Amino acid sequence: MSDNTAQELHPSKRFKSSVKEQSISTQSRFLLESSTDSFYPVQCPAESFIYNPITLGKYSLSDSRLFSNGAAIPTIREDVKLPIDLNIGFKDWSDSSEIPTLDSLFRWISDNNFVTDNIDLLTYRGLLKKIAMTKYDVYKNHWCVRLSKLYSTVIMDEIETEEHKRKRQTESEQQKKFQYYGHRFEKEILQYENDPKESNIVVTSKIGQYRCLFAAEVDGKDKMGNIVEIKTHRELLTNHHGQAFKRSKLLNTYLQCYIAGISQTCFGFRDQKGLLTQMRNYSLIDIEKKCVKEWNKDIIMAFLSNVLKWALNQIESGKVYHLQYSGDNHIKLLQVENVKYLPDWFVDHATNCQDNEKA
């Protein structure tokens, strides 16, 4: 394919492409516009796309991003008193959120001598969720991921889009408060063993034909030890609020949990001034039943599986690609300049695993 030519892949062609990337800026396009439900007849339940996610380990990150192998996941307290003023501490809070990297997952793999030979895709849960949500995303949020192959494993991490950078740089005080409310809610209802840290689990699962290994940040656990996803949301005062809640927030939360094998959620509902007055628990089964008219899990997972199949089939060793969505009708795969970005120590670990396998 010559430079700057685009190929549109239609669902009826099962997303197979014989085209191989040959030069910088070569593109292939996954036709989102035609990816309607009628083009995605679900032949089998979603468990065939993600089944039996298994947690292999845990790790934690301090505020300064210091890695610790293993993690003590905080427990949800049973003596939570309502209402909760979520504004407490906001003036002293500094939002340190950044585009996440795979360095901590690389460190877990290295420290635990984990062999990735049978892993097809190495990433983190948030990227799988972003791609999966594209089909039903009412806000058409842009995203861009970087893909490269290290031996037989495709590594997928995030590249910040211009849209995301602009939103981050122009956030209002109120938008920052809404972000802080979730952080404060967790601090109010969780019991920590030591200083609060970011807890992560490492999960292996299968999406379509691909065996995946990914990291997923987790919030807390109940008294039985089950991991619980914790969220805040504004009070549902009108039918419009309820519909928006189901189309966006519950979809986002459901996928976040489902991909990592988490079955329980805890929502705190607050008013516009940040006073939280209600807490409700939803299982994933509850969410599915509530949202049956808004979105379909099977179609979402089929979509994710097909996008990964289309993209990963074109990745060649020694090349770097961007898989991106810009709010239009296409997901694009572009070969970009081959810039070295994987840590040498992780490449050495993968090389040693290969050598030991051959020995």
C-alpha positions in Angstrom: 0.0 0.0 0.0 1.4 3.4 -0.9 1.8 6.2 1.6 -1.3 8.0 2.9 -3.6 5.4 1.3 -6.4 4.1 3.5 -8.2 0.8 3.4 -11.7 0.5 4.8 -12.5 -2.8 6.4 -16.1 -3.8 6.3 -17.6 -6.2 8.9 -18.9 -8.6 6.3 -15.2 -9.2 5.4 -14.6 -10.5 9.0 -12.0 -7.8 9.4 -9.2 -9.7 7.7 -6.7 -7.8 5.7 -3.9 -9.0 3.4 -2.3 -5.6 3.4 0.9 -5.2 5.3 2.4 -1.9 6.6 5.4 -1.0 4.4 6.3 2.6 5.2 5.9 5.4 7.7 2.3 6.9 7.7 0.8 4.0 6.0 -2.8 3.6 7.2 -5.5 1.0 7.5 -9.0 2.0 8.7 -11.5 0.0 10.7 -15.0 1.2 9.5 -16.9 2.0 12.6 -19.8 3.5 10.7 -20.8 0.2 9.3 -20.2 -1.7 12.5 -23.9 -1.7 13.4 -25.6 -4.4 15.3 -26.8 -6.1 12.1 -23.2 -6.6 11.1 -22.3 -8.1 14.4 -24.5 -11.2 14.8 -23.4 -12.6 18.1 -23.0 -16.3 17.6 -22.1 -17.2 21.2 -22.2 -15.5 24.6 -19.7 -12.9 25.8 -17.9 -15.6 27.8 -16.3 -16.7 24.6 -14.6 -13.3 24.2 -13.5 -12.9 27.8 -13.6 -15.9 30.0 -12.2 -17.0 33.3 -10.1 -13.9 34.1 -7.5 -15.0 36.7 -5.7 -12.7 39.1 -2.0 -13.8 39.1 -0.6 -11.2 41.5 -0.8 -7.7 43.1 1.4 -4.7 43.4 1.1 -1.2 44.9 2.4 2.2 43.9 3.1 5.0 46.4 2.3 8.7 45.8 5.8 9.0 44.3 5.1 6.0 42.1 7.4 3.7 44.1 6.7 0.1 43.2 6.1 -2.6 45.8 5.5 -6.2 44.9 2.3 -7.4 46.5 -0.5 -5.1 47.8 -2.8 -4.9 50.8 -6.2 -3.9 49.3 -8.1 -1.7 51.7 -11.4 -2.9 53.2 -14.7 -1.0 53.0 -15.7 0.1 56.5 -19.0 -1.0 58.0 -19.4 2.1 60.1 -19.7 4.7 57.4 -21.8 7.6 58.5 -23.8 9.8 56.1 -23.9 12.5 54.9 -20.3 12.9 53.8 -18.9 16.3 52.7 -16.7 15.5 49.7 -15.2 19.0 49.6 -13.1 18.4 52.7 -9.4 18.5 51.8 -9.9 19.8 48.2 -7.9 22.9 48.7 -4.8 20.9 49.7 -5.2 18.3 46.9 -3.0 18.2 43.9 -4.2 16.2 41.0 -1.2 14.1 40.0 -3.1 12.0 37.4 -1.0 11.3 34.3 -1.3 9.1 31.3 -0.4 5.7 32.8 2.6 3.7 31.6 3.3 0.0 31.7 6.5 0.4 33.7 4.9 -1.0 36.9 3.5 -4.0 35.1 7.0 -4.6 33.5 8.5 -4.4 37.0 6.0 -7.0 38.3 6.8 -9.3 35.3 10.5 -9.0 36.0 10.4 -9.3 39.8 8.2 -12.4 39.6 10.2 -14.0 36.7 7.0 -14.2 34.7 7.4 -15.7 31.2 5.4 -13.9 28.6 6.0 -16.4 25.7 2.3 -17.4 25.7 1.0 -13.9 26.1 -0.3 -12.3 22.9 -1.2 -8.8 24.3 0.4 -7.0 27.2 -1.5 -3.8 28.3 -3.6 -2.4 31.1 -7.3 -2.7 31.7 -8.2 0.9 31.0 -7.1 0.7 27.3 -9.2 -2.4 26.7 -12.2 -0.5 28.2 -11.6 2.6 26.1 -11.6 0.6 22.8 -14.6 -1.5 23.9 -16.6 1.6 24.8 -16.1 3.3 21.4 -19.2 1.7 19.9 -21.5 3.2 22.5 -19.6 6.2 23.6 -22.0 9.1 23.4 -19.2 11.6 24.0 -17.0 10.2 21.2 -13.9 10.6 23.3 -10.7 10.4 21.3 -8.0 7.8 22.1 -4.7 6.7 20.8 -2.6 3.6 21.7 0.8 2.6 20.7 1.5 -0.9 19.5 4.8 -2.8 19.0 5.8 -6.4 19.1 8.5 -7.8 21.4 9.1 -11.4 20.2 5.6 -12.9 20.1 3.9 -10.4 22.5 2.3 -7.2 21.3 2.7 -4.4 23.8 -0.1 -1.7 23.9 0.2 1.5 25.9 -1.5 4.9 25.7 -0.5 8.1 23.8 -2.1 11.3 25.0 -4.3 12.8 22.3 -4.5 16.5 21.6 -8.1 16.5 22.8 -7.2 15.0 26.1 -4.3 17.4 26.6 -6.6 20.4 25.8 -9.3 19.2 28.3 -6.7 18.6 31.0 -5.2 22.1 30.5 -8.5 23.9 30.5 -10.3 22.1 33.3 -12.5 24.3 35.4 -12.4 24.4 39.2 -15.7 22.6 39.3 -14.5 19.8 37.0 -11.5 19.3 39.3 -13.8 19.1 42.2 -15.9 16.4 40.5 -12.6 14.4 40.1 -11.7 15.0 43.7 -15.1 13.8 45.0 -14.3 10.2 43.9 -10.9 10.4 45.6 -12.5 11.7 48.8 -15.2 9.1 48.9 -12.7 6.3 48.8 -10.7 7.9 51.7 -13.9 8.2 53.7 -15.2 4.6 53.4 -11.9 2.6 53.1 -9.9 1.2 56.0 -6.2 1.1 55.1 -3.6 -1.1 56.8 -0.8 1.4 56.3 -0.5 4.6 54.3 -2.9 4.8 51.4 -1.4 3.5 48.2 -2.6 2.7 44.7 -3.4 -1.0 44.6 -3.2 -3.0 41.4 -4.0 -6.6 40.3 -2.3 -8.4 37.5 -4.9 -10.4 35.4 -4.7 -12.9 32.6 -7.7 -13.5 30.4 -8.6 -14.2 26.8 -10.3 -11.8 24.4 -11.2 -13.6 21.2 -8.2 -15.6 20.1 -5.7 -13.5 22.2 -4.3 -14.4 25.6 -3.9 -11.1 27.4 -2.0 -10.0 30.5 -2.9 -6.6 32.0 -2.8 -4.5 35.1 -5.9 -3.1 36.7 -6.1 -0.5 39.5 -8.5 -1.6 42.2 -10.2 0.4 44.9 -11.2 -1.8 47.8 -12.7 -5.0 49.0 -15.7 -6.0 51.1 -15.5 -8.0 54.4 -15.6 -11.3 52.4 -12.5 -10.2 50.5 -14.3 -9.6 47.1 -12.9 -6.6 45.2 -15.4 -3.7 44.9 -15.2 -0.9 42.4 -16.1 2.4 44.1 -17.7 5.3 42.2 -19.5 8.6 42.9 -22.2 10.2 40.8 -24.7 13.0 41.1 -28.1 12.3 42.5 -30.6 10.9 40.0 -33.3 13.6 40.2 -34.9 13.3 36.8 -35.5 10.6 34.1 -32.9 12.3 32.0 -30.3 11.9 34.8 -31.3 8.2 35.1 -30.9 7.6 31.3 -27.5 9.4 31.2 -26.4 7.3 34.2 -27.2 4.1 32.4 -25.8 5.1 29.0 -22.4 6.3 30.3 -21.5 5.9 33.9 -22.9 2.3 34.4 -21.4 1.2 31.0 -18.0 2.6 31.9 -18.2 0.9 35.4 -19.5 -2.4 34.0 -16.7 -2.8 31.5 -14.1 -1.7 34.0 -15.2 -4.5 36.3 -16.2 -7.2 33.7 -12.8 -7.1 32.0 -10.9 -7.7 35.2 -13.4 -10.2 36.7 -14.7 -7.9 39.4 -18.4 -8.5 40.3 -19.4 -5.8 42.8 -19.6 -2.0 42.8 -20.4 0.6 45.4 -21.9 4.0 44.3 -22.1 7.1 46.4 -24.6 9.7 45.2 -24.0 13.4 45.9 -25.6 16.7 45.2 -24.1 19.5 43.1 -22.4 20.9 46.2 -20.6 17.7 47.0 -22.7 16.4 49.9 -23.0 12.6 49.6 -26.2 11.3 51.1 -26.7 7.8 49.6 -24.7 4.7 49.1 -25.9 1.8 46.8 -24.3 -1.5 45.9 -24.8 -2.9 42.4 -23.6 -6.3 41.2 -22.7 -6.6 37.5 -25.9 -8.7 37.1 -27.9 -5.7 38.5 -26.2 -3.3 36.1 -26.9 -5.6 33.1 -30.6 -5.8 34.0 -30.9 -2.0 34.5 -29.2 -1.2 31.1 -30.7 -3.9 28.9 -32.3 -1.2 26.6 -29.2 1.0 26.5 -26.4 -1.3 25.5 -25.5 -4.9 24.9 -22.6 -6.6 26.5 -22.2 -9.3 23.9 -22.1 -6.7 21.0 -19.5 -4.6 22.9 -17.2 -7.6 23.5 -17.6 -8.8 19.9 -16.6 -5.3 18.8 -13.5 -5.3 21.1 -12.5 -8.8 19.9 -12.8 -7.8 16.2 -10.9 -4.6 16.6 -8.0 -6.4 18.3 -8.0 -9.1 15.7 -7.9 -6.6 12.9 -5.2 -4.5 14.4 -2.9 -7.2 15.9 -2.9 -9.3 12.7 -1.1 -6.4 11.0 1.6 -5.7 13.7 5.1 -6.7 12.5 8.2 -7.0 14.8 10.6 -4.0 14.7 7.9 -1.5 13.8 5.7 0.9 15.9 2.1 1.7 15.2 -0.6 4.0 16.5 -4.2 2.7 16.8 -6.4 5.7 17.1 -10.0 7.0 17.2 -10.7 10.7 16.7 -14.5 10.8 17.1 -15.3 10.1 13.5 -16.5 6.8 11.9 -13.1 5.1 11.7 -10.5 3.5 13.9 -7.2 3.9 12.2 -4.0 2.0 12.4 -0.9 3.9 11.3 2.8 2.8 11.2 4.8 5.6 12.8 8.5 6.4 13.3 10.3 3.6 15.1 11.3 5.3 18.4 12.9 3.1 21.1 10.7 3.4 24.2 10.8 0.0 26.0 13.1 -0.1 29.0 16.3 -2.0 28.3 16.0 -4.0 31.5 12.6 -5.3 30.4 13.8 -6.1 26.9 16.7 -8.0 28.6 14.2 -9.9 30.7 12.2 -11.0 27.6 15.4 -11.9 25.8 16.5 -14.1 28.7 13.1 -15.8 28.7 13.5 -16.6 25.1 17.0 -17.9 25.5 16.0 -20.1 28.4 13.1 -21.5 26.4 15.4 -22.5 23.6 18.0 -24.0 25.9 
